[in-house]
Amino acid sequence: MMMYGIIPVIYQQGVSRWKIRYYSQEKFVMKISIKKILIIILINIVIVLLFAVNQFVDNTYNMSLYKYIQYSIPLTQTEVDYMSGKGTLFFSSDNNAPPFAYIDKNSGQYKGLVLDYVNALSIELGINIDYMPQKWEDVISSVISGEADMCDVFPSEERMKHLVFSEPIYRMRAIVMINKNSDITNAYGLSGHKVAIPSGDYAAEYVRTNIPFIEIVETSDLQDSLRELNDGRVEAVIGDEPVLMNFANELGMNDKVKILDSALYDRDVCIGVRKSDPLLLNILNKGILNLHKKNFVEKIQQKWFGISSAILKHKVPEKFMLLFIVLNTALIIIFMLTALWSYTLKTEVTRRTEDLNKSKNNLQITFDNLSSFLICLDGDGCIVNSNKSFRSYIKDKPVNGMCYRDIQILNCLSIDDAAQRDGEITYEGRFYLFSVSELDYSDFKYIVVIEDITDRKLSQQQVLQQNKMIALGQLAAGVAHEIRNPIGLIQNYCYILKTYIFNGNTVAEDSINAMELSVQRVDKIINNLLNFSHADADKLTVVNIKELIMDIILLENKARIKNNIQIKLNCNDDIRMLTRTESLNHIFLNLLSNSIDSMPDGGSITVDCAVENNYLTVDFADNGSGISQEYLERIFNPFFTTKNVGQGTGLGLYIVY
């Protein structure tokens, strides 16, 4: 016995398959937490405060905040030991540069502003410092040679080859002094002229670098340089302003000379020490800072120059500087807090916008995943949005901006008449329930919901049909039982009559045989009716396909004979299969019934059964008129029929499908 299974395969033509894709635009945005922003703001405030304090320290003490902290530390034990080992430090300076350093002609005492400063430095550091008055040209060389420990100098690139320099102790301007009747107007006018400069003075290095073609006449000091100018051997003298003015007054040359309007340079004067002695430099800087804190230079400036002369870097008054720092710091803090507030507000707006967009996206996803058709309309009835179900139904045609009346399935709706906003329509053989709701929404005013209720109606019809079939089955079972009893009696009496027939009475015998054949035929019909009516007939059972089809043909025998139709069955006797007999009965019965109905004037039906690769194919073919091309796409729709009213339900092929 061969066993086969049936796998139903449904082919649908013209059906578009849609894939839903979700696209997301990724934004690479750096999200900074409020905590991090506060930290950044605090860091910025600290930086601003450090900058402000640095400016204040530089304005007040002529050094950076870092150096201020470095030199505010008391002398270390190493530095103390260094000074103890030294015992005495030697300070070398010019012997004829009043009022900074000079030997008083009357008293023979070596004095001046620089010496007062060095003396205060000696007291501040707690070490003895002796003075070495020399010609200026010998001052620096004495430090380089180690004869002296330090001197007061202008820092320069040339001097940096041998010396390192302390923090500034005061500032000094260099001026150009010329004869009163000279036509030189600025420093660059000195080109091509003779200029007297003390030997070893920084002015010579500056002039050689910045003013070309000057012939420098070296002198022993500025006093000697002024004599050269007075005697006409040079056209100009360059030197430190206080010293030059002092000598001009002493030599009685004030009425004979004049000073160029612009200073040649204005630079810091520092203490220079040998490069090999950095520890001494650090010690001196600590002392210099302490003297700055005591405003010592300002005090001795009044002693040697008076209030009008300025040898200190111009300083903004501390009160104004502090006020400036406080105001600027406050403004920066306000600005940063405002920026923080603005950023926080912007971040919150961005977050809310993202949340709103996510909410809209989620709503759109939900909107698109609903099986009902959803269409959003504006106040003029134009479509502004629709879900995927509707777009798939209209084969993804662009509808946004179209009037709803221009779309066939929607043109029966009415958004103006509230009484006609709900109802039921039939379109292309399917049933739809629609409703139009008016909304107070910024993007649209109406939302149309259309639900396909065909399956619901079909279910209702199927329930009715099933009830009818159940009633018919019960009726068939009752009738079959009622008929079977008298048929049984007829069959029994036919058997008895045979025993009483006289030999040779062929007419009586043939009549009885005909009666028996009719009884057998009626009995077979009764069996088919009983099989049709059994409640458990749709269970999986093994069935002979040929016998099953023969039983169906027998049920349709009356209609076949009436329409003069010949049925040919090509099926092997041994094809058996495990199947749901009742479902297969319905399929074959509907196909055979449709073929018979399609040939009212006679014809032929061929049923072929073939087995290939464990699949059973049953092919029903007739030579009827066929189905019109216009109906081919609709033959499997429920309730679609081409038969006259009352002759068909439109469910036959749908049930087969």
C-alpha positions as CSV (number, residue, x, y, z in Angstrom):
1,M,0.0,0.0,0.0
2,M,1.4,3.4,-1.0
3,M,0.9,6.4,1.3
4,Y,1.1,10.0,0.2
5,G,0.6,13.4,1.9
6,I,-0.9,16.5,0.4
7,I,0.8,19.9,0.8
8,P,-1.5,22.7,-0.3
9,V,0.3,25.4,-2.4
10,I,-1.3,28.7,-3.1
11,Y,-0.1,30.9,-5.9
12,Q,-1.1,34.5,-6.0
13,Q,-0.4,36.7,-8.9
14,G,-0.3,40.4,-8.9
15,V,0.3,40.7,-5.1
16,S,2.9,43.1,-4.1
17,R,5.1,42.2,-1.1
18,W,6.3,45.0,1.0
19,K,9.2,45.1,3.4
20,I,9.0,47.6,6.2
21,R,12.4,49.3,6.8
22,Y,13.2,51.7,9.5
23,Y,15.7,54.3,8.7
24,S,17.5,56.1,11.5
25,Q,19.8,59.1,11.1
26,E,22.7,58.8,13.5
27,K,24.1,62.2,14.8
28,F,27.5,62.1,16.3
29,V,26.8,64.6,19.2
30,M,29.0,64.9,22.3
31,K,26.7,65.1,25.3
32,I,28.3,66.8,28.3
33,S,26.7,66.3,31.6
34,I,25.9,69.3,33.8
35,K,28.5,68.0,36.3
36,K,31.2,68.1,33.7
37,I,30.1,71.5,32.5
38,L,30.3,72.8,36.1
39,I,33.8,71.3,36.4
40,I,34.8,73.0,33.1
41,I,33.4,76.3,34.3
42,L,35.2,76.0,37.7
43,I,38.4,75.2,35.8
44,N,37.9,78.3,33.6
45,I,37.1,80.4,36.7
46,V,40.3,79.2,38.3
47,I,42.3,79.9,35.2
48,V,40.8,83.4,35.0
49,L,41.5,84.0,38.6
50,L,45.0,82.7,38.2
51,F,45.5,85.0,35.2
52,A,44.0,88.0,37.1
53,V,46.2,87.3,40.2
54,N,49.2,86.8,37.9
55,Q,48.5,90.2,36.4
56,F,48.2,91.8,39.8
57,V,51.4,90.2,41.0
58,D,53.2,91.3,37.8
59,N,51.9,94.8,38.2
60,T,52.8,95.0,41.8
61,Y,56.1,93.0,42.1
62,N,57.2,92.9,38.5
63,M,57.3,89.1,38.3
64,S,54.9,86.2,37.5
65,L,52.7,84.5,40.0
66,Y,54.8,81.3,39.7
67,K,58.0,83.2,40.5
68,Y,56.3,85.1,43.3
69,I,55.4,81.8,45.0
70,Q,58.8,80.3,44.3
71,Y,60.7,83.3,45.8
72,S,58.3,83.7,48.7
73,I,59.6,80.5,50.2
74,P,62.1,81.1,53.0
75,L,65.8,80.4,52.4
76,T,66.4,76.7,52.4
77,Q,69.1,75.1,54.5
78,T,71.2,74.7,51.4
79,E,71.0,78.4,50.7
80,V,71.8,79.3,54.3
81,D,74.8,77.0,54.2
82,Y,75.9,78.6,50.9
83,M,75.9,82.1,52.4
84,S,77.6,80.9,55.5
85,G,80.3,79.4,53.4
86,K,80.7,82.6,51.4
87,G,80.9,84.8,54.4
88,T,81.0,88.0,52.3
89,L,79.6,88.8,48.9
90,F,81.3,91.3,46.6
91,F,79.2,93.8,44.6
92,S,80.8,95.6,41.7
93,S,79.4,98.8,40.2
94,D,80.3,102.0,38.3
95,N,82.5,104.4,40.3
96,N,81.2,107.5,38.4
97,A,77.4,107.1,37.6
98,P,75.6,109.5,40.0
99,P,73.1,109.2,41.5
100,F,73.2,105.4,41.2
101,A,76.8,104.7,42.2
102,Y,79.6,107.2,42.6
103,I,82.5,108.3,44.9
104,D,81.6,111.6,46.6
105,K,84.3,114.1,45.8
106,N,83.9,115.8,49.1
107,S,83.7,112.9,51.5
108,G,85.4,110.2,49.3
109,Q,82.5,107.9,50.3
110,Y,81.1,105.4,47.8
111,K,77.3,105.9,47.7
112,G,74.2,106.0,45.5
113,L,70.8,104.5,45.0
114,V,72.2,101.1,43.9
115,L,74.4,101.0,47.0
116,D,71.5,101.8,49.3
117,Y,69.5,99.0,47.6
118,V,72.4,96.5,47.9
119,N,72.8,97.4,51.5
120,A,69.1,96.7,52.2
121,L,69.5,93.4,50.3
122,S,72.4,92.6,52.6
123,I,70.2,93.2,55.7
124,E,67.3,91.2,54.1
125,L,69.4,88.2,53.4
126,G,71.5,88.4,56.5
127,I,74.9,88.4,54.7
128,N,77.6,90.9,54.5
129,I,78.1,92.6,51.0
130,D,81.2,94.6,50.2
131,Y,81.3,97.1,47.3
132,M,83.9,97.2,44.5
133,P,83.7,100.6,42.7
134,Q,85.4,100.3,39.2
135,K,85.3,101.9,35.8
136,W,82.3,100.5,34.0
137,E,84.3,98.7,31.4
138,D,85.8,96.6,34.2
139,V,82.6,95.9,36.2
140,I,81.2,93.0,34.2
141,S,84.6,91.4,33.5
142,S,85.2,91.4,37.3
143,V,82.1,89.3,37.8
144,I,82.9,86.9,35.0
145,S,86.5,86.4,36.3
146,G,85.1,85.7,39.8
147,E,86.7,88.7,41.4
148,A,83.2,90.0,42.2
149,D,80.0,88.0,42.8
150,M,77.5,90.3,41.2
151,C,76.8,93.7,39.5
152,D,73.9,95.8,38.3
153,V,73.3,95.5,34.5
154,F,71.0,95.6,31.6
155,P,70.4,92.0,30.5
156,S,71.4,91.4,26.9
157,E,72.2,88.6,24.5
158,E,75.9,89.3,24.6
159,R,75.9,89.3,28.4
160,M,73.8,86.2,28.7
161,K,76.8,84.2,27.4
162,H,78.4,84.6,30.7
163,L,75.8,85.8,33.2
164,V,72.3,85.0,34.5
165,F,70.1,87.8,35.7
166,S,67.8,88.3,38.7
167,E,64.3,89.7,38.8
168,P,64.3,93.4,37.9
169,I,65.2,95.9,40.6
170,Y,64.4,99.1,38.7
171,R,63.9,100.5,35.2
172,M,66.2,102.8,33.3
173,R,65.8,104.9,30.2
174,A,68.6,105.7,27.7
175,I,68.5,109.1,26.0
176,V,70.3,110.8,23.2
177,M,71.8,114.2,24.0
178,I,72.9,116.5,21.1
179,N,74.1,120.1,20.7
180,K,71.3,122.6,20.8
181,N,71.8,123.7,17.2
182,S,72.0,120.1,15.8
183,D,69.5,119.2,13.0
184,I,69.3,115.6,14.2
185,T,65.6,114.8,15.1
186,N,65.6,111.2,16.0
187,A,67.8,108.3,16.8
188,Y,68.0,107.0,13.2
189,G,69.3,110.4,12.3
190,L,72.5,109.5,14.1
191,S,73.5,107.3,11.1
192,G,76.8,108.6,9.6
193,H,77.6,110.6,12.8
194,K,80.0,110.1,15.7
195,V,78.4,109.2,19.0
196,A,80.1,109.0,22.4
197,I,79.3,106.0,24.5
198,P,81.1,104.8,27.7
199,S,83.2,101.7,27.1
200,G,81.3,98.5,27.9
201,D,77.9,100.2,28.1
202,Y,74.8,98.3,26.8
203,A,74.1,101.3,24.6
204,A,76.9,100.4,22.3
205,E,75.5,96.9,21.8
206,Y,72.0,98.3,21.2
207,V,73.2,100.8,18.6
208,R,75.3,98.3,16.7
209,T,72.2,96.1,16.4
210,N,69.5,98.7,15.6
211,I,71.1,101.8,14.1
212,P,73.5,101.2,11.2
213,F,76.5,103.4,10.1
214,I,77.1,105.0,13.5
215,E,80.7,105.7,14.5
216,I,81.0,104.9,18.2
217,V,83.5,106.9,20.2
218,E,84.2,105.0,23.4
219,T,84.8,107.0,26.6
220,S,85.7,106.2,30.2
221,D,82.3,107.4,31.5
222,L,79.4,109.7,30.6
223,Q,81.1,112.8,32.0
224,D,83.9,112.2,29.5
225,S,81.3,111.7,26.8
226,L,79.8,115.1,27.5
227,R,83.2,116.7,27.3
228,E,83.6,115.2,23.8
229,L,80.2,116.6,22.8
230,N,81.1,120.0,24.3
231,D,84.4,120.1,22.4
232,G,82.7,119.2,19.1
233,R,84.5,115.9,18.7
234,V,81.1,114.0,18.6
235,E,77.6,114.9,17.4
236,A,75.7,113.1,20.2
237,V,76.0,111.3,23.5
238,I,74.0,108.2,24.5
239,G,73.6,107.2,28.2
240,D,71.3,106.6,31.1
241,E,69.0,109.5,31.6
242,P,69.5,110.3,35.3
243,V,73.3,110.1,35.0
244,L,73.5,112.1,31.8
245,M,71.3,114.8,33.2
246,N,73.3,115.0,36.3
247,F,76.6,115.4,34.5
248,A,75.1,118.0,32.0
249,N,74.0,120.1,35.0
250,E,77.4,119.6,36.7
251,L,79.3,120.7,33.6
252,G,77.0,123.7,33.0
253,M,75.8,122.4,29.6
254,N,72.1,122.6,30.1
255,D,71.8,125.6,27.8
256,K,74.1,124.1,25.1
257,V,72.5,120.7,24.7
258,K,69.1,119.2,24.1
259,I,67.5,115.7,24.3
260,L,65.7,113.9,21.5
261,D,62.0,113.5,22.2
262,S,61.9,109.7,22.2
263,A,64.0,107.6,24.6
264,L,66.4,105.2,22.8
265,Y,65.2,102.3,25.0
266,D,63.6,101.7,28.4
267,R,64.7,98.5,30.1
268,D,64.9,96.7,33.4
269,V,68.0,96.8,35.4
270,C,68.8,93.4,37.1
271,I,71.6,92.0,39.2
272,G,73.9,89.8,37.1
273,V,75.8,86.8,38.6
274,R,77.9,84.1,36.9
275,K,76.2,81.3,35.1
276,S,78.0,78.9,37.4
277,D,76.4,80.3,40.5
278,P,72.6,79.7,40.1
279,L,72.1,79.2,43.8
280,L,73.2,82.8,44.5
281,L,70.7,84.0,41.9
282,N,67.8,82.2,43.7
283,I,68.9,83.7,47.0
284,L,69.1,87.2,45.5
285,N,65.6,86.9,44.0
286,K,64.1,86.0,47.4
287,G,65.6,89.1,48.8
288,I,64.5,91.3,45.8
289,L,60.9,90.1,46.3
290,N,61.0,91.0,50.0
291,L,62.2,94.5,49.1
292,H,59.5,94.8,46.5
293,K,56.9,93.9,49.2
294,K,58.3,96.8,51.3
295,N,58.3,99.2,48.4
296,F,61.9,99.9,49.1
297,V,62.8,101.2,45.7
298,E,60.0,103.8,45.8
299,K,61.4,105.1,49.1
300,I,65.0,105.4,48.0
301,Q,63.8,106.9,44.7
302,Q,62.4,109.9,46.6
303,K,65.7,110.2,48.4
304,W,67.9,110.3,45.2
305,F,65.6,111.6,42.5
306,G,62.5,113.2,44.1
307,I,58.9,112.2,43.3
308,S,59.1,113.3,39.6
309,S,61.8,110.9,38.5
310,A,60.6,107.4,37.7
311,I,62.9,104.4,37.8
312,L,60.1,101.9,38.5
313,K,57.9,100.2,36.0
314,H,54.6,102.1,35.6
315,K,52.1,100.4,37.9
316,V,48.4,100.6,38.1
317,P,47.3,101.5,41.6
318,E,46.5,98.4,43.6
319,K,43.0,99.5,44.4
320,F,42.2,100.0,40.7
321,M,43.9,96.8,39.9
322,L,42.0,94.8,42.5
323,L,38.7,96.5,41.4
324,F,39.5,95.6,37.8
325,I,40.3,92.0,38.7
326,V,37.1,91.6,40.8
327,L,34.9,93.2,38.1
328,N,36.4,91.2,35.3
329,T,36.2,88.0,37.3
330,A,32.6,88.7,38.2
331,L,31.8,89.4,34.5
332,I,33.5,86.2,33.4
333,I,31.6,84.2,36.1
334,I,28.4,85.8,35.0
335,F,29.2,85.1,31.4
336,M,30.0,81.5,32.1
337,L,26.9,81.0,34.3
338,T,24.9,82.6,31.5
339,A,26.6,80.2,29.0
340,L,25.8,77.3,31.3
341,W,22.2,78.4,31.6
342,S,22.0,78.8,27.8
343,Y,23.6,75.4,27.2
344,T,21.4,73.8,29.8
345,L,18.3,75.4,28.2
346,K,19.5,74.4,24.7
347,T,20.3,70.9,25.9
348,E,16.8,70.6,27.5
349,V,15.2,71.9,24.4
350,T,17.2,69.4,22.3
351,R,16.3,66.6,24.7
352,R,12.6,67.5,24.6
353,T,12.8,67.8,20.8
354,E,14.4,64.4,20.6
355,D,11.8,63.0,22.9
356,L,9.1,64.6,20.8
357,N,10.6,63.2,17.6
358,K,10.9,59.7,19.2
359,S,7.3,60.0,20.3
360,K,6.3,61.0,16.8
361,N,8.4,58.2,15.3
362,N,6.8,55.7,17.8
363,L,3.4,57.0,16.9
364,Q,4.2,56.7,13.2
365,I,5.4,53.1,13.7
366,T,2.2,52.3,15.6
367,F,0.3,54.2,12.9
368,D,1.9,52.2,10.1
369,N,1.6,48.8,11.8
370,L,-2.2,49.0,12.2
371,S,-4.0,46.7,9.7
372,S,-6.8,49.2,9.2
373,F,-6.5,52.0,6.6
374,L,-5.7,55.3,8.3
375,I,-5.8,58.6,6.4
376,C,-5.2,62.0,7.8
377,L,-6.8,65.0,6.1
378,D,-6.5,68.7,6.4
379,G,-9.4,71.1,6.6
380,D,-9.7,71.1,2.8
381,G,-9.9,67.4,2.6
382,C,-6.3,67.0,1.3
383,I,-4.3,64.0,2.4
384,V,-1.4,64.9,4.7
385,N,-0.5,61.4,5.9
386,S,-1.5,57.7,5.6
387,N,-0.3,54.5,7.0
388,K,1.5,51.6,5.3
389,S,-1.6,49.4,5.0
390,F,-3.4,52.1,3.0
391,R,-0.3,52.9,0.9
392,S,0.2,49.1,0.2
393,Y,-3.5,48.9,-0.8
394,I,-3.1,51.6,-3.4
395,K,0.2,50.1,-4.5
396,D,2.3,52.9,-2.9
397,K,1.1,55.6,-5.2
398,P,1.9,59.1,-4.0
399,V,-1.2,60.5,-2.4
400,N,0.0,63.2,-0.1
401,G,-1.6,66.5,-1.2
402,M,-4.4,64.8,-3.2
403,C,-8.0,65.4,-2.4
404,Y,-9.6,62.3,-0.8
405,R,-12.4,62.4,-3.4
406,D,-9.9,61.7,-6.1
407,I,-9.2,58.2,-4.6
408,Q,-11.9,55.7,-5.6
409,I,-12.2,53.9,-2.3
410,L,-12.6,57.3,-0.5
411,N,-14.9,59.2,-2.8
412,C,-18.0,57.9,-1.2
413,L,-17.0,59.5,2.2
414,S,-18.2,62.8,3.4
415,I,-16.3,64.9,5.9
416,D,-18.7,67.8,5.8
417,D,-21.8,66.0,6.9
418,A,-21.5,64.7,10.4
419,A,-24.3,62.3,9.8
420,Q,-22.5,60.6,7.0
421,R,-19.1,60.2,8.7
422,D,-19.7,56.6,9.7
423,G,-20.9,53.7,7.6
424,E,-20.2,50.6,5.6
425,I,-19.2,50.4,1.9
426,T,-18.6,47.6,-0.6
427,Y,-15.6,48.0,-2.9
428,E,-14.3,45.4,-5.4
429,G,-16.1,42.5,-3.7
430,R,-14.9,43.3,-0.2
431,F,-16.7,44.9,2.7
432,Y,-15.3,48.0,4.6
433,L,-16.4,49.8,7.7
434,F,-15.4,53.4,7.8
435,S,-15.5,56.3,10.3
436,V,-14.4,59.9,10.0
437,S,-13.3,61.7,13.2
438,E,-12.7,65.5,13.5
439,L,-9.6,66.4,15.6
440,D,-8.2,69.6,16.9
441,Y,-4.6,69.0,15.8
442,S,-2.1,71.2,14.3
443,D,-1.0,68.9,11.5
444,F,-4.4,67.6,10.4
445,K,-8.1,68.0,11.0
446,Y,-9.7,64.7,10.1
447,I,-8.7,61.1,10.5
448,V,-10.4,58.5,8.4
449,V,-10.3,54.9,9.6
450,I,-11.3,52.1,7.1
451,E,-11.5,48.6,8.4
452,D,-11.8,45.5,6.1
453,I,-14.6,43.5,7.6
454,T,-14.8,40.9,4.8
455,D,-13.4,38.2,6.9
456,R,-15.8,39.0,9.7
457,K,-18.8,38.8,7.3
458,L,-17.4,35.7,5.8
459,S,-17.1,34.1,9.3
460,Q,-20.7,35.0,9.9
461,Q,-21.7,33.5,6.5
462,Q,-19.6,30.4,7.3
463,V,-21.3,30.0,10.6
464,L,-24.7,30.2,8.9
465,Q,-23.5,27.8,6.2
466,Q,-22.2,25.4,8.8
467,N,-25.5,25.5,10.6
468,K,-27.2,24.7,7.4
469,M,-24.8,21.9,6.7
470,I,-25.3,20.5,10.2
471,A,-29.0,20.6,9.8
472,L,-28.7,19.0,6.3
473,G,-26.5,16.3,7.7
474,Q,-28.9,15.6,10.5
475,L,-31.8,15.5,8.0
476,A,-29.8,13.2,5.6
477,A,-28.9,10.9,8.5
478,G,-32.6,10.8,9.6
479,V,-33.8,10.2,6.1
480,A,-31.2,7.5,5.4
481,H,-32.1,5.6,8.5
482,E,-35.8,5.9,7.7
483,I,-35.2,4.7,4.1
484,R,-32.8,1.9,5.1
485,N,-35.4,0.0,7.1
486,P,-37.9,-0.5,4.3
487,I,-35.0,-1.1,1.9
488,G,-33.9,-3.9,4.2
489,L,-37.3,-5.4,4.1
490,I,-37.5,-5.2,0.3
491,Q,-34.0,-6.9,0.1
492,N,-35.1,-9.7,2.4
493,Y,-38.4,-10.3,0.7
494,C,-36.6,-10.4,-2.7
495,Y,-34.4,-13.2,-1.3
496,I,-37.5,-15.0,-0.1
497,L,-39.3,-14.6,-3.4
498,K,-36.3,-16.2,-5.2
499,T,-36.9,-19.4,-3.2
500,Y,-40.5,-19.6,-4.5
501,I,-39.8,-18.9,-8.1
502,F,-40.7,-21.8,-10.4
503,N,-37.9,-23.1,-12.4
504,G,-37.8,-21.6,-15.9
505,N,-39.7,-18.4,-14.9
506,T,-37.1,-16.0,-16.2
507,V,-39.3,-12.9,-16.1
508,A,-39.9,-13.1,-12.4
509,E,-36.2,-13.9,-11.8
510,D,-35.0,-10.9,-13.9
511,S,-37.5,-8.6,-12.1
512,I,-36.2,-9.7,-8.7
513,N,-32.6,-9.2,-9.9
514,A,-33.4,-5.7,-11.1
515,M,-35.0,-4.9,-7.7
516,E,-31.9,-6.1,-5.9
517,L,-29.6,-3.9,-8.0
518,S,-31.8,-0.9,-7.3
519,V,-31.8,-1.7,-3.6
520,Q,-27.9,-1.9,-3.7
521,R,-27.7,1.4,-5.5
522,V,-30.1,3.0,-2.9
523,D,-28.1,1.5,-0.1
524,K,-24.9,3.0,-1.5
525,I,-26.5,6.5,-1.8
526,I,-27.6,6.1,1.8
527,N,-24.0,5.2,2.9
528,N,-22.7,8.3,1.1
529,L,-25.3,10.5,2.9
530,L,-24.4,9.0,6.2
531,N,-20.7,9.6,5.5
532,F,-21.4,13.2,4.6
533,S,-23.4,13.7,7.9
534,H,-20.9,12.1,10.3
535,A,-19.6,14.8,12.8
536,D,-16.2,13.2,13.1
537,A,-15.7,12.8,9.3
538,D,-13.0,15.5,9.2
539,K,-10.5,13.5,11.2
540,L,-7.3,12.2,9.6
541,T,-8.1,8.8,8.0
542,V,-6.6,6.6,5.4
543,V,-8.7,6.8,2.2
544,N,-8.7,5.3,-1.3
545,I,-8.6,8.2,-3.6
546,K,-10.4,6.5,-6.5
547,E,-13.2,5.3,-4.3
548,L,-13.5,8.8,-2.7
549,I,-13.9,10.4,-6.2
550,M,-16.3,7.7,-7.3
551,D,-18.5,8.5,-4.3
552,I,-18.5,12.2,-5.2
553,I,-19.3,11.4,-8.9
554,L,-22.2,9.3,-7.7
555,L,-23.6,12.2,-5.5
556,E,-23.6,14.4,-8.6
557,N,-24.9,11.7,-10.9
558,K,-28.4,13.2,-11.3
559,A,-27.0,16.6,-12.4
560,R,-24.5,14.8,-14.7
561,I,-27.3,12.9,-16.4
562,K,-29.5,16.0,-16.7
563,N,-26.7,18.0,-18.4
564,N,-25.7,15.0,-20.6
565,I,-22.1,15.0,-19.2
566,Q,-19.6,12.2,-19.5
567,I,-17.1,11.8,-16.6
568,K,-13.8,10.0,-17.2
569,L,-11.7,9.0,-14.1
570,N,-8.1,8.1,-14.6
571,C,-6.8,6.9,-11.2
572,N,-5.0,3.8,-10.1
573,D,-6.9,1.5,-7.7
574,D,-4.0,1.4,-5.1
575,I,-3.6,5.1,-4.4
576,R,-4.3,5.5,-0.7
577,M,-3.4,8.5,1.5
578,L,-3.8,9.9,5.0
579,T,-6.0,13.0,4.8
580,R,-9.0,14.8,6.2
581,T,-11.7,13.1,4.2
582,E,-14.4,15.7,4.8
583,S,-12.3,18.6,3.6
584,L,-11.2,16.7,0.6
585,N,-14.9,15.8,-0.1
586,H,-15.8,19.4,-0.1
587,I,-13.0,20.3,-2.4
588,F,-13.8,17.6,-5.0
589,L,-17.5,18.2,-4.7
590,N,-17.2,21.9,-5.4
591,L,-14.8,21.5,-8.3
592,L,-17.0,18.8,-9.9
593,S,-20.2,20.8,-9.3
594,N,-18.7,23.9,-10.9
595,S,-17.6,21.9,-14.0
596,I,-21.1,20.4,-14.3
597,D,-22.8,23.8,-13.9
598,S,-20.5,25.3,-16.6
599,M,-21.7,22.8,-19.3
600,P,-25.6,23.0,-19.3
601,D,-25.6,21.8,-23.0
602,G,-23.4,18.7,-22.3
603,G,-19.7,18.0,-22.4
604,S,-17.1,15.9,-20.7
605,I,-15.1,16.0,-17.5
606,T,-11.7,14.3,-17.1
607,V,-10.3,13.7,-13.6
608,D,-6.6,12.6,-13.7
609,C,-4.7,11.4,-10.6
610,A,-0.9,11.2,-10.7
611,V,1.8,10.5,-8.1
612,E,5.2,12.1,-8.6
613,N,8.0,12.6,-6.0
614,N,5.6,11.7,-3.2
615,Y,3.1,14.3,-4.3
616,L,-0.4,13.6,-5.4
617,T,-1.8,15.8,-8.2
618,V,-5.6,15.6,-8.9
619,D,-6.5,17.5,-12.1
620,F,-10.1,18.4,-13.0
621,A,-10.5,19.4,-16.6
622,D,-13.7,20.1,-18.6
623,N,-14.6,21.4,-22.0
624,G,-16.9,24.0,-20.7
625,S,-17.0,27.7,-21.6
626,G,-14.3,28.6,-19.1
627,I,-13.9,31.8,-17.0
628,S,-13.8,35.2,-18.5
629,Q,-10.4,37.0,-18.2
630,E,-12.0,39.9,-16.2
631,Y,-13.2,37.4,-13.5
632,L,-9.9,35.5,-13.1
633,E,-8.5,37.8,-10.4
634,R,-11.8,37.6,-8.4
635,I,-12.8,33.9,-8.5
636,F,-11.4,33.2,-5.1
637,N,-13.0,36.2,-3.5
638,P,-15.7,35.3,-1.0
639,F,-19.3,35.8,-2.2
640,F,-18.2,36.3,-5.8
641,T,-20.3,34.3,-8.2
642,T,-21.3,34.5,-11.9
643,K,-24.4,32.3,-11.3
644,N,-27.9,33.6,-11.2
645,V,-29.4,34.7,-7.9
646,G,-30.3,31.7,-5.7
647,Q,-28.1,29.3,-7.7
648,G,-24.7,30.0,-6.1
649,T,-23.4,31.4,-2.8
650,G,-20.0,32.6,-4.1
651,L,-18.3,30.5,-1.4
652,G,-17.4,27.3,-3.4
653,L,-14.0,28.3,-4.8
654,Y,-13.3,30.4,-1.7
655,I,-13.6,27.3,0.4
656,V,-11.4,25.3,-2.0
657,Y,-8.9,28.2,-1.9
